[in-house]
Amino acid sequence: MRLIWPPADSVGAELTDKDLSQLYARPDAPSLRMNFVSSLDGAVDVAGYSEGLSGPADKRIFGLLRQLSDAVMVGAGTLRHEGYRAVRLDENRRAWREERGLAAYPTLVVVSASLDVDPGQGAFADAPVRPIVITHGQSPPHRRRRIEGVADLLISGDHEVDLAAAVAELRTRGLNQVLCEGGPHLFGGLLAAGLVDELCLTVSPLLAGPGAGRIVAGRPRDATLGMSLVHILTADDTLFTRYTRIGRA
């Protein structure tokens, strides 16, 4: 993996994990970072799964971003469809965190309006840290009782999930650096709520063709959000971009 922009002494050199940690460093202020992969023609999946767009270098960035986060947020649909397992890190990544006073593992945060999740799924049953499930006041009581055995419930909003209030509550719990891994509807909701600070987008060297959705879904928005390019990395014809919201250092 090499840095190709911006110009620097390290351009063209093979990047170490330490180099990558510096390039994707945790912001000083609380932040919500999106991480997505798409094809050259904008597809968010191949045959229904994001795995078809990924590769070893993308998985390396995926693990690094988890290492740098306090919480890993994901929508319930993506959790089910992608078959999420427990959020775990290898020994080196845990050591890096503990040296900096962070918990050994980030906390999994699942957003679910209907609470249609399986408490027996590995993401819950094998979690090294008790997950948090965000829902709203009208979610089914019987499903609440079922999930409370394996996760903490955070009720945010009366009839639909209030993402802004939920993220604010996460920060009161010390979860200041939130990494969101999707899916597109959750991305759309966070964008609509003005919560997106950063996007790390992997561009896979594939043309997927018609049919697949985009990385953002949901209600149309009139406003756009300007982003500033921080860097571009490359490995095996894949591009790894990092953008931050304009006006945010």
Buried (B, 14 or more C-beta within 10 A) or exposed (E): BEBBBEEEEBEEEEBEBEBBBEBBEBBEEBBBBBBBBBBEEEBBBBEEEBBBBBBEBBEBBBBBBBBBBBBBBBBBBBBBBBEBEBBBBEEEBBEBBEEEEBBBBBBBBBBBBEBEBBBEBEBBEEBBBEBBBBBBEEBEEEBBEBBEEBBBBBBBBEEEBBBBBBBEBBBEEEBBBBBBBBBBBBBBBBBBBEBBBBBBBBBBEBEBEEEBBEBBBBEEEEEEEEBEEBBBBBBEEBBBBBBBBEEEE
